[in-house]
Amino acid sequence: MENTFLFYFQFGLDHILDWAALDHILFLLALCAVYTILDWRKVLLLVTAFTIGHCASLFVAGMDWIRLPALLIESLIPATIVLTAIYNLVWRREEKAGQLYGMGLIGGFCHLYIGQEAVVVGLEAAAEEGDKRVTSYRDHGHMLACGMDPGGVMAELTGREGGYSKGKGGSMHMFSKEKHFYGGHGIVGAQVPIGAGLAFADRYKENGRVTFTYFGDGAANQGQVYETFNMAALWALPVVFVIENNQYAMGTAQQRSTSTPDLHTRGEAFGIPGEVVDGMDVLAVKTAGEKAVGHCRAGKGPYILEVKTYRYRGHSMSDPAKYRTREEVQKMREERDPIEHVRAMLLEGKHASEEDLKAIDKEIKKVVNDSAEFARESPEPALDELWTDIYAEAR
């Protein structure tokens, strides 16, 4: 039996590698071309599985254990190829659909804001012209909410010349002096002292402006945050520190990374008042924002808002978020979604009809499609741009 198996195994291997019949070789090369993009280990697994399977089938046929019509075998071969191709197409689409940067459309990392929309929308409703904002790498929602052009944002995401940073900043580093948006910063917590610096400038000018400084529950454990708290309190800076507590610092739940459940009390040692806010309720955020802004404009110094929210997607597009269950995410979507909450409020209060909301949705889709088209048509930055915007020009 062993000798028979080895004979047919060798026969099958020789059959696959028979250069007179290239169908097997071409089939393997075609599949390898697909898999090579993904992982060399998958290529090795594919070739090994194909070889063993082919040899085993010849062994079974040679031992006369199974007899199948030749027509059936010839039909199964192309059917198997087609099914394999469909499987790879669907699998790759599912794997890469949520990872735009992996498809080459967006370079670097990409952190989505889905689920946290009520935070920035509510606080922007409490802001006035001239107020400033600075945030972390999860910044797309902040840009749109403060009035930055969606086309410029999309172009920057895709690294195009028409982007806000001329295609050189990408997802995490966009700026707009016109809209008083100062980033987008990739280093955790680095934007907090920058926000205090912006507020210091306004305090010096006595112009009544306020700076919204956003950071997450993970950044709330950074040392530079508390150095900033101290200076902001000492100089009575008009800055609202917004802790966007989405429950997970990258992939670590708050209860595993933070010794105290309340983050809004972190300023008490410096005499900074704070409060916790339901970040899934846009009106609650707006009300709390108005209170915090009023405190700052009155010259009473900084204020802390811990806005409890939730992100539906992973930390970044490359994060499968296996540290939480699908049931947890689905429960939040069904029971606490901020957009559905507003939708229900508008309909139940008869502030808008279904047709009104559909018209808004249609308009938004057009804006998104137009911004994508603008980004597609915008050229990539010229090579000369490598040497620009490195140092500020002396005046």
C-alpha positions, 0 to 999 in steps of 0.5 A, a space after each residue: 500500500 505504501 509503495 503504491 501510494 508513493 508511486 501515484 504521489 510521484 506520478 501526480 507530481 510529475 503530471 502537475 509539472 509536465 511542461 507538455 501540458 501547461 494547464 496545471 502550471 498556468 492555473 497555479 500561477 494565476 492563483 499565486 498572482 492573486 495571493 502574492 499580493 496578500 501573503 507568501 504563506 498563503 501561496 505556499 499553502 495553496 500550492 501544497 494543498 493543490 499538489 496533495 489534492 491532485 496526487 490523492 485523486 490520482 491515487 484513489 483513481 489508480 486504486 480503482 476505489 472510485 470511478 467517475 465519468 471523464 465528462 464529469 471530471 472535465 466539468 468539475 475542473 473549470 467549475 472549481 477554478 471559477 469558484 476559487 476565483 469568486 471566493 478570492 474576489 469576495 474574501 479580498 473585497 471583504 478584507 480590504 473594503 474597510 481598509 482604504 489605505 491598504 487599497 492604495 487610495 489612502 496612504 498611511 493610517 486612517 482613523 474613522 469617526 463613525 459613532 462619535 459624530 454627536 461630539 463635534 457637531 454639538 460642540 461646534 454648535 456652541 462655538 462662535 466665529 474665530 474660535 479655534 479647534 485642535 484634535 488628534 489623528 481621528 480628525 475627519 469629523 472635526 474638519 467637516 463640522 467646522 466648515 472645511 471643504 469636503 473636496 479638500 478633505 477628500 483630496 488630502 486623504 488620497 494624497 492629492 495636490 488639491 488637499 488642505 496640506 497639498 497632499 503631504 499631510 494625509 489623514 492625520 495632518 490637515 490644517 485650515 487657518 481660514 477655519 481655525 482648524 489646527 490639526 490633526 496630530 499623529 502623536 498621542 496627546 501632542 495636540 493638548 499643549 498646542 491647544 493651550 498655546 492657541 488659547 494663550 495667544 487669544 488670552 494675550 490678545 484679549 479677543 474673547 475667543 475660545 479653543 476646543 482641545 480634543 483628545 481621547 481617554 488614552 491620551 488622558 493618561 499622558 504626562 504632557 496633558 497634566 503639565 498643560 492643565 497646570 499652565 492653563 489653570 495658572 494663566 486662566 487660559 480660555 480653553 475647553 479640554 474635550 476628552 472624547 471617551 470612546 471607551 477604548 484607548 486604541 485596543 485597551 478598555 478604559 477599566 483596564 488602563 485607567 485607575 479611576 472611572 471618571 476622567 472629568 475630575 482629572 483637573 480638580 488638583 489644578 482647580 479646573 472644573 469639569 463634567 461628564 456628558 452623554 456623547 451620543 446625544 447631540 443636544 446634551 453635548 451642545 448644552 454642556 458646550 455652551 456652559 463650558 464656553 461661557 465659563 471660558 469667555 467670562 475669564 474664569 480659565 479652562 474647563 473639562 468636558 468628558 464626553 462619553 461616546 463610542 466608536 463603531 470601527 476599530 482604532 484604525 482601519 487596520 484594527 479588527 477590534 477583536 478586543 470587544 464582541 460584535 454583540 457589544 457594537 451592535 447593541 450600541 448601534 441599535 440603542 444609542 446611535 447618535 444619528 438615529 437619535 436625532 432622526 427619531 427626535 425630528 420625526 417624533 417632534 414633527 420638525 421634519 418629515 421622512 421626505 425632508 430627511 431623504 432629501 437631506 440624505 440625497 444632498 449629502 450623498 451628492 456632496 460625498 460623490 462630488 468630493 470623491 470625484 474632485 479628489 480623483 481628478 486632482 493631480 498628485 503633488 509635484 516632486 518639488 513639493 518635497 522641499 516646501 513647507 518645512 520651515 516657516 518663512 521669516 517676515 
